Amino acid sequence: MRTVKDLNKNLLEEVEHFFVSYNEMAGKQFVPLSWHGPNRAKKLVGEGIEKAKKQGKSERSEGQPSRNGHSKVKMNRHAAPGASQE
């Protein structure tokens, strides 16, 4: 697949219906605004991975074990802004 135009129109409608129905069952509203191709998908997935990595580092800095099994623990949650907490 190189563009969304390479996909069958019925398949696109089924995918859209899935997301609308799935969110409706969860009590949410999903309104598709546009369709994009694989380059946009790769970019968004990459951004999501980077965001998850950053969140993971933030969570580990609050007592979660790091990859090597050691934990970092914040001792003073009310420190002055900019103060080191390690």
Secondary structure by P-SEA (a helix, b strand, c coil): ccccccccaaaaaaaaaaaaaaaaaacbbbbbcccccaaaaaaaaaaaaaaaaaaaaaaaaacccccccbbbbbcccccccccccc
